[in-house]
């Protein structure tokens, strides 16, 4: 009698395990686990980056390194100071290159009004304000945007300071995704 109960319990557990495995396979095939079935698309990336501490509102990535632009917005409740150039690896913007290593990027103001107030290497963005920058690197075409039409999917990190000189780092958990123009 006890043998029949144990056998029934084992059969029940085996059937339950098979049903759970089938359910997981169906959910996976139907896209229920996005991290396992596909990468991040451009819309998801744009939504994420618009809500970041230092938001990337708009970005236009080109094969020509001199025309790539980022519009950055300060989503913090205090002034954000960004370093603009890569002198001694001090740029606020770092992007992973095609080897997976972070590379400091040069940022230059697109228009003089985007750089007020500005020192030689620092720009201040007030809470809620936006500034537009050209973003480049001497090896842009070989490290970031090889050909027109290529997918640009890179991890981005911002290092910035507040007015008192306290340093902050924001590491994006979702890559910046677009198409090289």
C-alpha positions, 0 to 999 in steps of 0.5 A: 500500500505504501509503495503505491502511494510513493509511486503515485507521488513520484508520477505526480512530480514527474508530470508536474515537472514536464508541464513546467518545462513545457510552459517555460519553453512556450514562454521563451519562444513567445518572447517572455524573457526579453533578455534571453531572446533578443538585445535592446532595440533603438526605442528601448535604448532611447527611452532608457537614456532620456531618464538617466541622470545625465540624459541623452535626449537626442543622438546622431551617430555618423561615420564621419566623426565630426558630425556625431552629436549628443544632446545632453539634459541634466535630470538631477536637481543640482548643476552638473559639471561635465569635463569636455576633453580627453586631456589626461583622460578627464572627459566626462563621457566614456563609450565602449569601443569595439574591443569592449574597453571604455574610451574617453571621448572628446566633446565640443560645443555645437554652438557658442550658446551651448557652452555658456557658462564655460571654462576651457574644459568644463561645461555646467548644465543646470537642472532641466537644461540641455546642451548639444555637443559634437562627440568624437575620437581620433579613431572614430571610424575604426573603433565606433562606427565602421560603416554606414548602416552598422548598428551602434550599440555601446555602453556609456558612462558619465562622470560629473561633478556638482558645484561643490566638487563632489564627483559622481559616476553614472554607468548606463545599464542599457547600451546606447543603440542607433544606426550609423548614418 
